[in-house]
């Protein structure tokens, strides 16, 4: 039994002459937590300016305001969604509890 999967994504490939590796991109970092979780959570790095293809490092800090350990899992989101094609997350605290 076979099936065909339809794709709904755009083709973002560019011709080699259209790629500008010296273009700078400004990346802003934000964070949110659920209201029920007693954490202070914020980016230490609020923004970065990078070249295309450059590896960069950003830091977040969290403080647990309760008197008990709390485990959580972070998720990340890139907005606008079309930009996510240009990111390659190589390590993140969201990979672990």
C-alpha positions as CSV (number, residue, x, y, z in Angstrom):
1,X,0.0,0.0,0.0
2,X,1.6,3.3,-1.0
3,X,0.7,6.9,-0.5
4,X,1.9,10.3,-1.6
5,X,2.5,13.0,1.0
6,X,1.6,16.5,-0.2
7,X,3.9,19.3,0.8
8,X,2.7,22.8,1.7
9,X,6.0,24.5,2.2
10,X,7.5,27.1,0.0
11,X,10.8,26.7,-1.9
12,X,13.2,29.1,-0.2
13,X,16.3,28.1,-2.2
14,X,18.2,30.9,-3.8
15,X,20.6,30.9,-6.8
16,X,24.2,31.2,-5.8
17,X,24.5,34.7,-7.1
18,X,21.6,35.8,-4.9
19,X,23.2,34.7,-1.6
20,X,24.8,37.4,0.4
21,X,27.0,35.8,3.2
22,X,27.9,39.2,4.5
23,X,24.3,40.2,5.3
24,X,23.7,40.8,9.0
25,X,20.7,39.5,10.9
26,X,19.5,40.8,14.3
27,X,18.1,38.0,16.5
28,X,16.0,39.0,19.5
29,X,15.5,36.5,22.4
30,X,12.4,36.5,24.6
31,X,10.8,34.0,27.1
32,X,7.5,33.2,28.7
33,X,6.5,30.8,31.4
34,X,3.2,29.4,32.5
35,X,1.6,31.5,35.2
36,X,1.4,28.5,37.5
37,X,5.2,27.9,37.5
38,X,6.9,30.0,40.1
39,X,10.0,30.8,38.0
40,X,11.8,34.0,37.1
41,X,13.0,33.2,33.6
42,X,14.7,35.6,31.3
43,X,17.3,35.8,28.5
44,X,20.7,37.0,29.6
45,X,21.4,37.7,25.9
46,X,18.5,39.8,24.7
47,X,19.7,40.2,21.1
48,X,22.6,39.3,18.8
49,X,23.7,40.5,15.4
50,X,25.1,37.7,13.2
51,X,26.3,37.1,9.7
52,X,24.7,34.3,7.6
53,X,26.2,31.0,8.5
54,X,27.7,32.3,11.7
55,X,27.5,30.3,14.9
56,X,26.4,32.3,18.0
57,X,25.7,31.6,21.6
58,X,22.9,33.0,23.8
59,X,22.2,32.4,27.5
60,X,19.1,32.3,29.6
61,X,18.8,32.3,33.4
62,X,16.1,30.9,35.6
63,X,15.3,31.2,39.3
64,X,12.9,28.9,41.1
65,X,11.0,31.0,43.6
66,X,9.4,28.0,45.3
67,X,11.0,25.9,48.1
68,X,10.7,22.7,46.1
69,X,12.6,21.5,43.0
70,X,10.6,21.9,39.8
71,X,11.5,20.2,36.5
72,X,10.4,21.8,33.3
73,X,11.0,21.4,29.6
74,X,11.6,24.5,27.4
75,X,10.3,24.7,23.9
76,X,11.5,27.3,21.4
77,X,9.6,29.1,18.7
78,X,11.0,31.2,15.8
79,X,8.8,34.0,14.5
80,X,8.0,34.7,11.8
81,X,7.9,31.0,11.0
82,X,9.5,31.4,7.5
83,X,12.7,32.4,9.3
84,X,13.0,29.0,11.0
85,X,14.5,27.7,7.7
86,X,17.6,29.7,8.4
87,X,18.3,28.5,11.9
88,X,20.1,25.3,13.0
89,X,19.9,24.9,16.7
90,X,22.9,22.8,17.6
91,X,22.5,22.6,21.4
92,X,19.8,23.9,23.8
93,X,18.7,23.5,27.4
94,X,15.3,22.5,25.9
95,X,16.9,19.1,25.0
96,X,16.9,18.2,28.7
97,X,14.7,18.4,31.8
